[in-house]
Amino acid sequence: MAAHHLDALASPANPPAWTTDCARGDNGVIPSSTPAAVAGYPSLSVPAGSVGELPVGLLLMAGDHQDGKLLSLGASVERRLDAWRAPHCLPSVGSGAAR
């Protein structure tokens, strides 16, 4: 990232929430934080809006030992986006029983 004069990289923080299949489990999505975790770099997610009633986030990833700068950047992005909403429960989908 230093070679390109970047403070951080941004990506969607996973897709919106999905329904879990009680018999087969989740849909196999690889979390967007995996590359940073494998590299040992800091990452964080900030609220970025919603799809319908489900929240979505923006994932920020920084270079090695850039935790403090990343937290500062994340706070600035979160203030600018102003996307945080109080959580609330949605109705369950289907009966929830495995078939």
C-alpha positions in Angstrom: 0.0 0.0 0.0 2.9 2.3 0.7 4.1 2.0 -2.9 0.8 3.4 -4.1 0.5 6.0 -1.3 -2.7 4.4 0.1 -3.8 4.8 3.7 -6.3 2.0 3.4 -8.3 -0.2 1.1 -12.2 -0.3 1.2 -14.6 -3.1 0.2 -18.1 -4.2 1.1 -18.1 -5.8 4.5 -19.7 -9.1 3.4 -23.1 -9.3 1.7 -26.2 -8.3 3.6 -27.4 -10.8 6.2 -28.9 -14.0 4.8 -31.2 -16.7 6.1 -29.4 -19.7 7.6 -30.5 -23.1 6.5 -30.8 -25.1 9.8 -30.1 -28.4 8.0 -27.2 -27.3 5.8 -25.8 -24.2 7.6 -24.8 -20.9 6.1 -24.3 -20.3 2.4 -20.5 -20.6 2.4 -19.6 -16.9 2.0 -16.0 -16.2 2.7 -15.9 -13.1 4.9 -14.3 -10.0 3.3 -12.1 -9.6 6.3 -10.2 -12.9 5.5 -7.4 -11.3 3.4 -6.5 -8.8 6.1 -6.7 -11.5 8.8 -4.5 -13.9 6.9 -1.9 -11.1 6.2 -2.1 -10.0 9.8 -3.2 -6.5 8.9 -5.8 -4.5 10.8 -9.4 -4.2 9.4 -12.6 -2.8 10.7 -16.2 -2.4 9.5 -18.3 0.8 9.7 -22.0 1.1 9.0 -22.6 2.1 5.4 -26.3 1.9 4.9 -28.9 -0.8 4.4 -30.4 -3.1 1.8 -34.1 -3.1 2.6 -34.1 -3.3 6.4 -30.8 -5.1 6.7 -27.6 -3.2 7.5 -24.5 -3.3 5.4 -21.0 -2.2 6.2 -17.9 -0.9 4.6 -14.7 -2.8 5.4 -11.5 -0.8 5.8 -8.1 -2.5 5.7 -4.7 -0.9 6.5 -1.1 -1.9 6.4 1.0 -3.5 9.1 1.0 -1.6 12.4 -1.5 1.0 11.2 -4.2 0.2 13.7 -4.3 3.8 15.2 -4.6 5.4 11.8 -7.2 2.9 10.7 -9.3 3.6 13.8 -9.1 7.3 13.1 -10.0 6.9 9.4 -12.9 4.6 10.4 -14.3 7.2 12.8 -14.1 9.8 10.1 -15.8 7.6 7.5 -18.5 6.7 10.0 -19.2 10.3 10.8 -19.3 11.2 7.1 -21.6 8.4 6.1 -23.9 8.8 9.1 -25.4 5.4 8.3 -25.7 3.9 11.8 -29.3 3.0 12.8 -30.5 1.5 16.0 -30.9 -2.3 15.7 -34.4 -3.8 15.8 -35.7 -7.4 15.4 -37.3 -8.4 12.1 -39.9 -11.1 11.9 -38.7 -14.7 11.4 -38.7 -16.1 7.9 -40.7 -19.3 7.5 -41.4 -21.8 10.3 -37.7 -22.4 10.9 -38.2 -26.2 11.0 -35.8 -28.4 9.0 -37.6 -30.4 6.3 
